[in-house]
Amino acid sequence: MTLIKSISGIRGTIGGKVGDNLTPVDAVKFASAYGTFLKQNIAKDNLKVVIGRDARISGPMIHNLVVNTLVGLGIDVIDLGLSTTPTVEIAVPMEKADGGIILTASHNPKQWNALKLLNAKGEFLSGADGAKILEIAEAEAFDFADVDSLGEVTENNAYMDIHIDEVLELPLVDADLVKTKKFKVVVDGVNSSGGIIIPNLLEQMGVEVIKLYCEPNGHFPHNPEPLKEHLGDICKLVVEEKADFGIVVDPDVDRLAFISNDGEMFGEEYTLVAVADYVLSKTPGNTVSNMSSSRALRDITEKHGGTYQASAVGEVNVVELMKKTNAIIGGEGNGGIIYPSSHYGRDSIVGAALFLTYLANQDKTVAEIRAGFPQYYMSKNKIELTPQIDVDNVLATLTEKYKSENISTIDGVKIDFPTEWVHLRKSNTEPIIRIYTEAPTQTEADVLAERFVKELKEIAGI
């Protein structure tokens, strides 16, 4: 089964059988369910939805299916075409739309695609709303419009430029200062829409851009998840070009990773830490990240006099806790920065602009900045699931075994040991159990991960 239905949308591989994969029938069915949900819950005529997609190969096909399904329901569509997840998120409220759909499987390989669903604020749907859409889809309770009531499509390809303008107007973004530094930056856009918007942003901030894989043709030149093992080309190019640093984004541009000037990974976990250090130095306050993220954000927040809290994994959970705690900045340790002064969504465009301003304010190289943060090391592992594995039982058994430790079961099982932690949870987007560990050294993090992978497999009988 490679069709994953969750409260955050539907994700699957292209082709195959209906209900098993993301086929045209499944795309139409879930677009119908989303449009029906809006019609049932918003009491007005002429509903409007914003749609954008990343550059993956199946994008145009899925895009046409989804747009025309909404038209068939009598819903007007603002079609952004090739876009980014955060761009669609800012477009929804700017267009006074009733929702949005982003067609992207984020960091998944090219055979995957997905429908990610937004509310009228341009934020991901709540769990309760997502559950209702799944119910509507299951029941196929759709009522399409008659011929005189079909929706209309308006194309608007200006929103990536509008997004850049919005970011440059943020008070903590200082493009004039950045221009004086004459930075040189290598950008890996993984041949998706990040290859357009990130270089455009940087050039408007006076940065010399070296482009790597910035053709938005959907042929990902490496695994699109921005992890060290996939990024040898940009690490090498940063050194060859004597660049100040490198920027890597995933296909829908909500995850941001940096390469230091020495060609080493800055660390996805430290993207948020660095940007938060800058933001908190100017506007002190609270922060939030998910419980699979580094303790370094907690340390930086407390250094600036704020309070840090951890949410369950998932952007909607981070945003909910950020709102409750009036957090100044937050996000996820996978390079996802959420800056409410812009909008409540992970945004690499905002993150890159803030980081450039931070760097321009420092008389240090990127490698020196990284060395100045609290040093933690993570190990990120996973176990492939088969239908026979009872994940809940496996995690319950582990919880009982470690009940004398500091345990959280808000989201899977997180065990906080005095100097290290392990977080085990079933993924929302892939058929796997994720095992994340963090410790003061890489060796300790790896050893802890190996220990828990072994324990999980023994309990599961695999």
N, C-alpha and C positions, 0 to 999 in steps of 0.2 A: 504493500500500500504506500504510494507516494503522493496521495492527496491528503493534506492535513487541514482539517476544519477546526478552527479555534475561534475564541471570542474576539480575536484581533483581525480575523479575515480568513481567507482561504489561500493555501499555498500548495503547489504540486509540480510535477514534471509534465512536460508537454507530450501529448500523444497517448496511445494506449486506450484502455477501456473506460467508458463513462463510470464515474464513481470511484475509480481506482487511481486516476491521474487527472491532471488539469486539462480536460478536453474542452472543445468549444461548447459542448452542452453544459458542462459544469460551470464555465465562465458565465454563460447566459443565466443559468439557474441562480447563481449567487449574486449577480448584478440585479436580477429580478427581485431577489429577496431583500437586498439592501434598498432598492427603490420603493418596494412595497412597504418596508418598515418606515421610510420617510413619509410616505403618503398617509400611513396610519397614525403617525405621531405628530405631524405638523399640519395644523388646520389652516391651510391657505392654498390658493390656486397657483399655478405656475411655479412649481418647485424648481430649484436650480442646483446643479451639482458641478463641481470643478473636477476635471480629470487630467492627469498627466502620467507619463510613463518614463521609465529609464530606457537605455538603448539596446536592451537585450533583443536577440533575433526574433523571438516570438511576440515582441511588444506590439508591432503594428496589427497583427492578427487579433490578439486579445483586446487591444485598444478599440478596434472597430466593433468587435462583438459587444463590448461593454457599453460603448457610446450609444450604439443603436438599440440596445436593450432598454436603456433609460429613455431614449426617444420614444420607443414603443410603449412605455409606461406613461407617457405624457409629461416627462420631466425634461426641462431645458438643460443643456450641457454647455459649460464653458470649457473648451478643449485647449489645453496648454501644449498639447503635443509632447515633444521631447522635453523633459523637465527633471526636477529632483523632488525627493520627498519633502524637504523643508520648504521648497518653493510652492508646492501645492498647498502646504499647511498655511503659509502666509496669504496665499491667494484666496482661500475660502472666505475669511472674514472681510478681506478687501473687496471682494465681489458681492458681499452680503448673500452668499450662497447658503444653502441648507445642509450641505455636506460636501465630501470630496472622496475621490478614489484615486489611490496611487497604484499603478500597475508596475510592480517590481517585486522580485524575490530577494532584494537587498543583497546580502553577501553570498547567496547560494550560487552555484555554478550555472552555466548558460542554459542547461536543459530545464531549469526551474523558472516559474513565474508565479505571481500572486496578485490578489486584490487586497490592498490595505485600506481600511475604511475609516473615514473621518466624520466628526460631527460638525455642527455649524460654527464652532469656534476654531475649526482647523486642527482639532486635537483628536487623538485616537478614541474610539468609542469605549464606553465603560463595559465592564464584563457583563452586566445585566443586559445592555443593549445588544452586545454581540451575541449573547445567548438567544435573544428574541429573533435575531436574523437567522440564526441556525435553525430555529423552530420553523420559521416561515419557509425556509429553503426545503426543509424535510417534508413539510406538508404540501409544498408547491402551490401555496395559496396566493396565486398571482391574478391580477385583474388588469389587463392591458387596455390602453386607450383606443377610442374609435378613431377613424381616419381624420376627423376634423379636430382632434385634440392631441395629436402627436407633438412631442417636444421639438425644440429647435436647437441647432448646434451653432455656437459662436466660437470661432477660432481666435485665440489670443496667444501669440508666441513671444510676447514682450516680458513675460513675468520673470525670467531669469535676470534680465536687466533691472527690472523693478526691485527684485530681491537684493541685488548688489547695491542699488541706491539706498534701500532701507538700512542695510548693514553699515554702509559708509556714514550714515547719519547718526548712528548710535554714539552717545556722548563719550564712551570709553574707547571708541575706535578713532585713532588719530592718523589719518592717511598722510597729512602734511609732514608729520614727524617721520613716518616710515619712509617717505620719499627721500628724505635727507640722508638716509643710511645706505641707499643704493644696494639693497640686498639682491642676491642671486638665489633663486629657489628652483629646484627640480620638482615637477608635478607628474605623478603617475595617476592618470584618470581611468585606468583599467578599461579603456575604450568604451566608456559610457558618458553620461551627461556631465559628470565631474570634469571631464576633459575640456569642456566648454566653459563652465561657470567659474571654476577655480582659477584658471589662467586669466580670465577676464577680470575677476576681482583683483588679483595680484597686480596686473598691469595698470589698473586704475589707482593702485596704491604705490606706483612707481617702482615695482619690483621687476627685475629681469627674470623672465620665465624660461626654463629649459623644459620642453614638453616631452614626456615619455608616455606612450600609449594613450594619447588624447584624441584619437579618432573615434567618434561615437557610433561604431558599427556593430557593437554587441559581441564581437569576437574577443572574448576576454583572453589576454595573453598569458595569464597565470590564474591560479585560483583567486577569485575576487575577494576573499576574506583577507583583510590587511594584517596578516600575521608575518612574523620574521621569516618563516620558511618559504614564503611566497614572494619575497621582496628583494631577492639578490640583485636584480638588474638596477633598481633605483639606488640601492646602497652603494653599488659600484660607481654609478654615474655621479652621485653627489660628490664623491671623492675626486673623480676624474675632472669634473667641472669646477672644483674648488668652490662649490656652492655653500651658502650659509646654512642651508638645511634642505630637506625634501618633504613634500606633502604627498600623502597617499589617501585616497578616498575609496569607498566601496561604490558599486554601480548606482545606487540611489542617493549618495552623497550625504548620508546622515552619520557616517562613521569616519573619524579623522585620525590619521596616524602621522607621526613625524619621524624623519630620519635625521639624526644629528649630523653636524658638519664633518665628523670623523667617519661617517658611513655606518654607524651603529644605530640600532633601533632606539628611539627616544622612549618607546614603550607606550602601547595603547592606553594602559592604565594611567599614564602620567600626562596624557593630553589634557584631561579634565583637571588634574592637579595643578598643572602650569597655568592654565587659563583662570582657574579659581584663585590662585595665588595673586594674579594681577587684579582680578575683579574685586577680591576681598580687600586688597590694599587700598583701593579707591572708594569702595562702598562696603564697609564691614557688614556682616550678617551671617545667616545660617546657610548650611548646605545639605544636600541629600544626594546619595547615590544608592545603587542597589547592593544587596548583601553579597554579591559575587565580586564587588569592586574593592580596590586596594584600601588598606587602612591609611594610606598616605593622605587621602583627602581629609580624613578626620584630623590628622596631625596638623595639616596646613590651616584648616578651619579654626582649630583651637589656638593656633599661633596668632591668628588675627582676632581672637576674642569671640568667635562665633560658636554655634552648636551644630554638631553633625548628627544626622540620623540616617539609618539604612532602611530601605523599602524592600518589598518583594521584587524579584526580577521582572522586567517589563516596563516599557516607557510609561504606560498608563499608570502604573503603580508609583513610579518615581514622581510623575507630575502631581498625582493626588497628594503625596506626602509633602512635596514642595509647596503646594498651595496651603496645606494645613500649617506648615511651619514658617511661612513667608520666606522661603529660601531665596537668596540672592542669585545663586547659581546651583546647578545640579547636573545630573546625568548618569551615564553608565560607563563602567570601566572599559567598555569596548571602543572607546574613542567617541562616545556620544555626548555632546555638550548641549545642555538645555539652559538657555539664558532668557529668563522671563521678560527682561526689558525689550527683547525682540519678540519672542513667542514661546509657547510651551511645547517645544518639539526639538529633537536632536538635530543639530544644524552645523555642518562642517564649514559653511560659508561664514557664519558668525564666529565659529571657533578659530578659523584661520585668520580672520581680521583682528580678533582680540589678541591672538598669539603674536602676530606681527607687531602690534602696538606694544605688547609686553617686551618683546625682544628689543625693540627700538629704544625702550626706556632703560635697558640694561647695558652695562658695559662688559658684557660677557658673551662668549660663544654659546650656541645651543647645547653643546656637550657640557660646558661649565654650568649652565643653568640646571641641566638634568642631574649633575653630580651634587648639586646643592640641596636636593630634596631628600626627605627621609627615604632610606633605601629598603625596599621590600621587593621580593621576587615571587613571581607566580608560576604555577604550572597548571595548564588547562588541558584536561583530558576528557575523553568520552568513551562510552561503551555503547555499541550498536544494540538496539532492542529487537527482540523477536516477539511475536504475538503471545508466546507461551510464558514470557516473564511477567510476574506480578510485581510491578514496580512498587506499588504502595506497601505490599508486604515486605519487600526487600528493605525499603527505607524504615519501616516500622521496627523491623528486627534490629537494624543498625542503631536506631534511636534508643531502644531498650538497652543495647550493649553499652552505650556511652551515656547513660542517663545521669551519671555522677558529674559529667562535664557541663560547661555552659552551652546549652543547646537552644537553637531556635528552629521551630517547625512552621514558621510563617510561609515559607516557600521551600519545599523539599526539606532537607535537614542541613543546618549549619552548626558545626561544632567549633566553638572558640576555645582553643587552648591558650595558655598564657602568652606564648610568643609566636604562635602560628594558628591558622584556621583551615578548615576544609568545608566546602559547600557542595552538596550533592543534590541534584534536582533533575527532574524530567524536563526536557526541552519542550517549549511551546511550538517550535517551528520545525523540528526534525525528530525522527524516531530514535532518539538517543537519551542516555543519562549523561549529564555533564558532571565532571568532577573537577572543581577548581580548588587549588590550595594556594596559600601564601605564607611565606616564612622570611626570616632575615637573610637567608642565602638561597641561591638557586638550587644547590644540592639538597638542602633541607626541604624545600618545596617539592622537588622531584621525588624524594624518598617518601614524603608524606602522601603524595599522589599515588605512587606505586603501591603503597600499603593499602590505601582505600580501594583502589581498582581491584586488588587481589581479594580484599574482604567482600566487596560487592559481588564479584564473580563466584566466590565460594557460597555466599548466601543464595544467589540466583541459580546456582548449579550449572554455570557455564564455564 
